[in-house]
Amino acid sequence: FLYAQVENAEIGVGFTELQYRIIVADLVIEQQLPNLDIVYTDTLLIMQDCIASFYNSNQSVVPVQYGIGMPVQCSPFTASYDNLLTGWDCQMNIRVPNALELCDIPIT
């Protein structure tokens, strides 16, 4: 599964930078424990695809004001419950333009 949650927002002059926590993980049943390395590899490849999708979409189509903070640091994890939730966790910063104009405020 892929899970994303906004954790923070920084509003600056001309931009807003949103910090997302992204998790890509899979369940590993104890009988499949020898396959743990395969799950780490597969989920890392999925995480790389997600990062590449954000990065590449900002390179050609979207104006320069948009962007993703590179590099993105990823950490592996395994959580022990009734099963082993295994995968990768990262924090990704995405910058979008913000004009901070009073004309955009809906005041009645």
C-alpha positions in Angstrom: 0.0 0.0 0.0 1.0 3.6 -0.4 0.1 6.1 2.3 0.7 9.9 2.2 0.0 12.5 4.9 0.7 16.2 5.0 2.8 16.9 8.1 3.7 20.5 7.8 3.3 23.6 5.6 5.6 26.5 5.3 4.2 29.7 3.8 6.8 32.0 2.4 6.8 35.0 0.1 5.7 33.7 -3.3 5.5 30.0 -2.3 4.0 27.4 0.0 6.1 24.3 0.8 4.2 21.2 1.9 6.0 18.4 3.7 4.5 15.0 3.1 5.3 11.7 4.9 5.0 8.9 2.4 5.0 5.2 3.2 5.1 2.3 0.7 4.7 -1.1 2.4 3.5 -4.6 2.1 2.5 -7.3 4.6 4.9 -10.2 5.1 3.4 -13.4 6.7 5.9 -15.2 9.0 6.0 -18.2 6.7 7.2 -15.8 3.9 10.1 -14.4 6.1 12.8 -15.5 3.6 11.1 -13.2 1.1 11.7 -10.1 3.3 14.5 -8.8 1.0 12.2 -9.1 -2.0 9.6 -7.0 -0.3 12.2 -4.3 0.6 13.4 -4.3 -3.0 9.9 -4.1 -4.5 8.7 -1.4 -2.2 11.8 0.7 -2.7 11.3 0.5 -6.5 7.7 1.7 -6.0 8.9 4.5 -3.8 11.4 5.5 -6.5 8.6 5.5 -9.1 6.6 7.8 -6.9 9.5 10.2 -6.4 10.3 10.1 -10.2 6.7 10.8 -11.0 6.6 14.0 -8.9 10.1 15.1 -10.1 9.5 14.5 -13.8 6.0 16.1 -13.8 7.7 19.3 -12.5 10.4 19.4 -15.1 8.6 20.1 -18.4 4.9 20.8 -18.0 4.7 22.8 -14.8 6.2 26.3 -14.3 9.4 26.7 -12.4 7.6 27.9 -9.2 6.6 24.3 -8.6 9.1 21.7 -7.4 10.1 18.8 -5.2 13.0 19.0 -2.8 15.8 16.7 -3.9 17.3 14.4 -2.7 14.5 12.5 -0.9 15.8 10.4 2.0 14.1 7.1 2.5 14.3 4.8 5.5 13.5 1.0 5.6 11.2 -0.3 8.3 9.6 -3.5 9.6 6.8 -3.3 12.2 6.1 -6.4 14.3 2.4 -7.1 14.9 0.5 -10.2 13.9 2.3 -9.9 10.6 5.3 -7.9 9.5 4.5 -4.6 7.8 7.6 -4.0 5.7 8.6 -1.2 3.4 10.0 2.3 3.1 9.2 5.7 4.7 10.2 9.1 3.4 9.5 12.8 3.8 9.0 14.8 0.6 8.8 18.5 0.3 6.7 19.9 -2.5 6.8 23.6 -3.3 3.8 25.4 -5.0 3.5 29.1 -5.9 1.5 31.3 -3.5 1.1 34.9 -4.5 -0.2 36.0 -1.1 -2.6 38.5 -2.7 -5.5 40.0 -0.7 -7.5 40.0 -4.0 -7.8 36.2 -3.7 -9.4 36.3 -0.2 -13.2 35.7 -0.4 -14.4 38.6 1.8 -18.1 39.4 1.7 
